[in-house]
Amino acid sequence: MRSILIGVAAAAAALVTAAPAAADPDTAFTNELNTYGIYGQKDYNAWIGKIACKRITTGVDANAFESADFVHNQLEKGATTEQAWKFLAAGLRTYCPDKLPILDQARQ
């Protein structure tokens, strides 16, 4: 299981250069999530992305694995582990890019 997560974390980290370009970060975030097959209410998904950042910043989640697990638990039933990692990577890029290094740490 850990090797799958590491592979997904690596793929998510590779997307770092694809920063959202829209003026409204919540809309850009929603649009990016839709490309991963993650749907749902825009405000809820944005809230989860922002809360994930806060949990990392405050130390509630000590690493990307814990953060991805939190995100996965918030997504609709049937969401994959890969989608949770992609959500996390998109959330970090959009709402707290200074926390992106935790994805690199997860790969190691």
MILUMKOL-300038 format. One record per residue (C-alpha): x, y, z; residue number from 1; residue in three letters. Coordinates in nm, 2 decimals. Example, Ala and Ser with C-alpha at 12.3 -4.5 7.8 and 13.67 -1.06 7.14 Angstrom:
% residues 2
{{1.23, -0.45, 0.78}, 1, "Ala"}
{{1.37, -0.11, 0.71}, 2, "Ser"}
//
This chain:
% residues 108
{{0.00, 0.00, 0.00}, 1, "Met"}
{{0.28, 0.24, 0.09}, 2, "Arg"}
{{0.45, 0.19, -0.25}, 3, "Ser"}
{{0.12, 0.28, -0.43}, 4, "Ile"}
{{0.10, 0.59, -0.22}, 5, "Leu"}
{{0.46, 0.68, -0.30}, 6, "Ile"}
{{0.39, 0.64, -0.67}, 7, "Gly"}
{{0.08, 0.85, -0.65}, 8, "Val"}
{{0.27, 1.12, -0.45}, 9, "Ala"}
{{0.54, 1.13, -0.72}, 10, "Ala"}
{{0.28, 1.17, -0.99}, 11, "Ala"}
{{0.10, 1.44, -0.78}, 12, "Ala"}
{{0.43, 1.62, -0.72}, 13, "Ala"}
{{0.50, 1.62, -1.10}, 14, "Ala"}
{{0.20, 1.83, -1.14}, 15, "Leu"}
{{0.35, 2.11, -0.93}, 16, "Val"}
{{0.42, 2.33, -1.24}, 17, "Thr"}
{{0.05, 2.33, -1.34}, 18, "Ala"}
{{-0.05, 2.61, -1.12}, 19, "Ala"}
{{-0.41, 2.74, -1.16}, 20, "Pro"}
{{-0.42, 3.05, -1.38}, 21, "Ala"}
{{-0.78, 3.17, -1.31}, 22, "Ala"}
{{-0.84, 3.48, -1.10}, 23, "Ala"}
{{-1.07, 3.29, -0.86}, 24, "Asp"}
{{-0.86, 3.02, -0.70}, 25, "Pro"}
{{-1.17, 2.83, -0.59}, 26, "Asp"}
{{-1.29, 2.80, -0.94}, 27, "Thr"}
{{-0.95, 2.70, -1.07}, 28, "Ala"}
{{-0.93, 2.44, -0.80}, 29, "Phe"}
{{-1.27, 2.30, -0.89}, 30, "Thr"}
{{-1.18, 2.29, -1.26}, 31, "Asn"}
{{-0.86, 2.10, -1.18}, 32, "Glu"}
{{-1.04, 1.85, -0.96}, 33, "Leu"}
{{-1.29, 1.79, -1.23}, 34, "Asn"}
{{-1.01, 1.68, -1.46}, 35, "Thr"}
{{-0.93, 1.41, -1.20}, 36, "Tyr"}
{{-1.29, 1.29, -1.19}, 37, "Gly"}
{{-1.35, 1.46, -0.85}, 38, "Ile"}
{{-1.67, 1.65, -0.84}, 39, "Tyr"}
{{-1.88, 1.79, -0.57}, 40, "Gly"}
{{-1.98, 2.13, -0.44}, 41, "Gln"}
{{-1.72, 2.40, -0.52}, 42, "Lys"}
{{-1.73, 2.56, -0.17}, 43, "Asp"}
{{-1.70, 2.23, 0.01}, 44, "Tyr"}
{{-1.40, 2.11, -0.20}, 45, "Asn"}
{{-1.23, 2.45, -0.15}, 46, "Ala"}
{{-1.29, 2.43, 0.22}, 47, "Trp"}
{{-1.13, 2.08, 0.23}, 48, "Ile"}
{{-0.83, 2.21, 0.04}, 49, "Gly"}
{{-0.79, 2.50, 0.28}, 50, "Lys"}
{{-0.84, 2.28, 0.59}, 51, "Ile"}
{{-0.58, 2.04, 0.46}, 52, "Ala"}
{{-0.33, 2.33, 0.44}, 53, "Cys"}
{{-0.43, 2.44, 0.79}, 54, "Lys"}
{{-0.39, 2.08, 0.93}, 55, "Arg"}
{{-0.04, 2.06, 0.78}, 56, "Ile"}
{{0.06, 2.41, 0.90}, 57, "Thr"}
{{-0.06, 2.35, 1.26}, 58, "Thr"}
{{0.09, 2.00, 1.28}, 59, "Gly"}
{{-0.24, 1.81, 1.30}, 60, "Val"}
{{-0.12, 1.61, 1.00}, 61, "Asp"}
{{0.25, 1.54, 1.04}, 62, "Ala"}
{{0.31, 1.43, 0.68}, 63, "Asn"}
{{0.15, 1.39, 0.34}, 64, "Ala"}
{{0.03, 1.04, 0.41}, 65, "Phe"}
{{-0.18, 1.17, 0.70}, 66, "Glu"}
{{-0.31, 1.46, 0.50}, 67, "Ser"}
{{-0.40, 1.24, 0.20}, 68, "Ala"}
{{-0.59, 1.01, 0.44}, 69, "Asp"}
{{-0.78, 1.31, 0.58}, 70, "Phe"}
{{-0.87, 1.42, 0.23}, 71, "Val"}
{{-0.97, 1.07, 0.12}, 72, "His"}
{{-1.21, 1.05, 0.42}, 73, "Asn"}
{{-1.37, 1.37, 0.30}, 74, "Gln"}
{{-1.43, 1.27, -0.06}, 75, "Leu"}
{{-1.74, 1.09, -0.19}, 76, "Glu"}
{{-1.76, 0.72, -0.14}, 77, "Lys"}
{{-1.58, 0.54, -0.42}, 78, "Gly"}
{{-1.30, 0.80, -0.45}, 79, "Ala"}
{{-0.97, 0.64, -0.51}, 80, "Thr"}
{{-0.64, 0.68, -0.32}, 81, "Thr"}
{{-0.50, 0.83, -0.63}, 82, "Glu"}
{{-0.78, 1.09, -0.64}, 83, "Gln"}
{{-0.71, 1.18, -0.28}, 84, "Ala"}
{{-0.34, 1.24, -0.36}, 85, "Trp"}
{{-0.43, 1.45, -0.67}, 86, "Lys"}
{{-0.67, 1.65, -0.46}, 87, "Phe"}
{{-0.41, 1.71, -0.20}, 88, "Leu"}
{{-0.15, 1.82, -0.45}, 89, "Ala"}
{{-0.40, 2.06, -0.62}, 90, "Ala"}
{{-0.50, 2.20, -0.28}, 91, "Gly"}
{{-0.14, 2.26, -0.18}, 92, "Leu"}
{{-0.06, 2.43, -0.51}, 93, "Arg"}
{{-0.37, 2.65, -0.49}, 94, "Thr"}
{{-0.39, 2.74, -0.12}, 95, "Tyr"}
{{-0.05, 2.68, 0.04}, 96, "Cys"}
{{0.23, 2.63, -0.22}, 97, "Pro"}
{{0.48, 2.67, 0.06}, 98, "Asp"}
{{0.37, 2.33, 0.19}, 99, "Lys"}
{{0.44, 2.15, -0.14}, 100, "Leu"}
{{0.77, 2.00, -0.01}, 101, "Pro"}
{{0.57, 1.75, 0.19}, 102, "Ile"}
{{0.49, 1.57, -0.14}, 103, "Leu"}
{{0.86, 1.54, -0.21}, 104, "Asp"}
{{0.92, 1.41, 0.15}, 105, "Gln"}
{{0.65, 1.15, 0.09}, 106, "Ala"}
{{0.83, 1.02, -0.22}, 107, "Arg"}
{{1.15, 0.95, -0.02}, 108, "Gln"}
//
